Amino acid sequence: MKAVIQRVKKASVIYENIKEETGKGLVILLGVGKNDTEKDISWLSEKILNLRIFADDKNKFNFSVADIKGDILVVSQFTLYGDCQRGRRPDFTNAAPPEKANILYEKFVREMKKSQLVVKTGKFAADMTVEIHNEGPVTILMDTER
C-alpha cells in the first residue's frame, strides 16, 4: 500500500453532491497495490495513527493524530501506483484490481475507525473533489513494500 499523509487544518471531499468535512488532523490518500494484504493494513494504520507529525509548544514533532484527537479523511487514490518510467501515460499495472482494492480500502477505513477518532471518507472509484488545507506544509509518503 502507498499512502500520502498530509497534516491539515481542515479538509473536505465532495462526491455525488455529498460533502464530507474534517477539522485539524490528517488526510490520507491511499493506494492499494496488487500484492497488498491485510498485513499491510495493520502495519500502515498503526504507523499512521502513531506518526508524530504534530508540533508541541516548542515546535517539535512530538504528537500523533491520536494524541491530539484529530480528524482523519481517507481518500482512495489508485494513481499512487502510476509508473511513469516509460512513455507519457502512467502505467497502473501495479495497482490492485478494483474489486480487491475496494475490499482492502474498506478494511483500512474500518481499522482507522477503531481509533475512536472522527474518520471520514470519499467514495471508492468515484469522481471526487478534494480540498486540503495542508498545515506546515507537512506531507509524508509511506509505502508498505519498503
N, C-alpha and C positions, 0 to 999 in steps of 0.2 A: 504494500500500500504506500501511496505517496500522499503527503499532506503539506499544504501551505498553511501555516498557523500565523494569524495576524492578531496582535493586541489592538483592541479597538475601544474607542469612546462610546460608539454605538454602531449598529449595523442593521440592515434590513434586506429582505429578499421579497420580490414580487413575482408571482406566477398565477396565471389563470384568474386574475382580479383578486387574488389573496395576497395580503401583505403581512409578513412576519417580521417583528422588530425586536431587537435586543439592546440592552444598555452596555455598560462597561464590561468587557470580558474578552472573548476570543471569537474570531471567525475561523472556521476550519474548512478549507477547500480540500475535499477528499477524493482521491483517485484510487480505484481498485484495479489491481493487475491480474493477469490471467493465472498467475501462480500463487495468489494470495489465499490464506486460510484463516480460520478463526483464531489461530495463534497470533496472527498479525494484528487482529482486532484487540486482543488482550494486551499485547505489548504496547501498541500505539496509544490506546485510550489511557492506559495507566501513565504513560510517559507524558502525554499532553496535559492530563489533569494535574500533574505534579511538576510541570515545567515552570521553573522560577523565572518569569519574564515580567513581573510587575514590581515596580520600584518601592523601596522603603523610603523613610524620610531623609535618607542620605543619598537618594537616587541610585541605590544599588539594587540589582535584581535579586530580591530575597523572597518574593511571594509568588505563589501559583494562583491560577484561576480558582482553585478550590479554597485556598487561603483567603482570598478576597470575596469569596462567594459571588463571583462574576457570572455573567450570562455566556451562553455558547450558541453560536449559529453554525450549523453544519450544512454544507452545500456539496452535492455530488459534482465531480469535475473530472470526467474521463480524459479530458485533454491534457491532464498532467502526464499522461503516458504517450504524448505525441513525440515521436522520434523525428528530428529534423536533420539528421546527418546526411541524408541523400535527397536530392531533388528539392522542390519548392513546396511540396504539400506534405504535412506531417503524416507519418505512418503510425497508426494506432493499433498495430497487431499485438502489442504487449498489454493492452488494456483488456480487462476481463469482458467476456460477452455480457450483454445487458442483463440477462437472467441471473447469472452468478453475481455480477456487480451489485445489482439491486438487493439481493439477499444479504450480502456482506455489508453493504451500506446500511441497511436497516438494522442489522445486528450491531454495527458500530454505534449507531444512534442510541439503541437500547442500552448499550454498555455505558455510554456517556450519561444517560439519564439516571443510572444507578447512583451517580454522584450527588443526587438531590439538588443539583443546580438547575437553573432555568435553561433548557435546551430546546432550541427551535431549529427548524429545517426548511430547506427548499423542497421541491418535489423532484424525485428522481426522473431524469430524462426529459424534464420539462424545459421550455424556453423561459429563462429567468432573468430578471434584472437584479443585480446585487449592488447594494450601496454600502461601502465600507469606509468608516472614519478611523483610519489607522492611526494609532497613538504612538508617537515616538519619532519616526515610524519604527515599529518592531515587527519583523517578518522572519519566521523560522521555517526552513524546509526540513521535512523528515521523510525518510524512505526506509521501510522495514527490511528491504533487501540489503541494507548496509550494516 
